[in-house]
Amino acid sequence: MNVLHRTLLAAGLLAVAACNSPKPAPMNQSPEVQVVPAESRNLPIYSEYIGQTYGKADIDIIPRVEGWITGIHFKEGQAVKEGELLYTIDDTQLRNQEEAASSQLAAQEVILVKTKADLDRVEPLAAMNALSRRDLDAARAAYQAQLKSVEAARAFYRNAQVQTSYTRITSPISGIIGVSAVQVGDMVSRGIGAQPLNTVSATGEIRIRFTIPETDYLKFQQAIQAGTMKDRPEVDITLSDGSLFPEKAKIDFSDRTIDPKTGSLLVQAVVSNTTTQKLRPGQYVKVRAASAELTDAVIIPQQAVRQLQTIYQVFVVDANDTLRPRPVKTGARIGSNWVITEGLKAGELVAIVGNAIVKPNSHVIPAPMKWSYDSTLVN
């Protein structure tokens, strides 16, 4: 094969290789961006507050007699029933006092029998003038006085029995009992300032107390007078993990006065806890109350809004699939959405560009993104 033939063969092989190689992608291919249509909704505006939970009743167990703790008859942190025995206190001294009171009552009752017999003996003799009227009056007075002595002794005995009964401390309500502050062998005292032995909380219903600023109180009063808000509205409860409590709470009462130190008003709501039993006294929760309503509000996902200091901007994809930057004015944040008060209409496509570098006024390929405004209105 001569040189000419070899050259022609090499050229042909290069031409075939060039035909089989992939074509390079055009440099000006349009990027794909996710888009969501703005929607128009009637939206409630919520006010949120931090509240703390309390039992429907939180009863401190305080001893009414002094003595040594001789028994603890419950398991800490468990449910107890009304009337269930919780603690026993040494009753030796009180038992002795009860027995002494019982003996004193018996002695007075014996004297009463004697004075009654004396009166029964004097009355017929006085009727026959065998004894003077003075003797009859003395017998009657002795009998009446002894009746009062018996009543006093009986009352003293009942009081001794009551004092003895205080050595058996029972639960005043059905609920959950806490950690005991004393152990067997500890000395307990009674009276003002006595240390509670424990606390029993009724948790079938939970009280939630929170404070609202005076300005919110005035705003709520105006809404109530205008008829746009109930006098005692229902409120949502959000737990510390961000989950929404399934039952709605209802406003129970508000304090009589604004606290002059903080300029706030104490408010209490009550919620049923029988279904889930998630709430315990002492938890911190968020209380959310609907305070107003926006009509035909335009909303978009929060991640569609870019903020540069005090300037808010969105990227709108127009009918020609061109990415247009547009300044907007924002309103309230509701769940994962943002209310747009100016600069955007319902139905316009906004781009979710995230941290991607996009070129304004460039052609893009819109990719519809799944977004449920209903499921994201509440965090």
Secondary structure by P-SEA (a helix, b strand, c coil): ccaaaaaaaaaaaaaaaaaacccccccbbbbbbbbbbbbbbbbbbbbbbbbbbbccbbbbbccccccccccccccccccccccccccccccaaaaaaaaaaaaaaaaaaaaaaaaaaaaaaaaaaaaaccccaaaaaaaaaaaaaaaaaaaaaaaaaaaaaaaaaccccccccccccccccccccbbbbbccccccccccccccbbbbbbcccaaaaaaaaaaaaacccccbbbbbbbcccccccccccccccccccccccccbbbbbbbbbcccccccccbbbbbbbbbccccccccccccccccccccbbbbbbbccccbbbbbbbccccccccbbbbcccccccbbbbccccccccccbbbbbbbbbbbccccccc
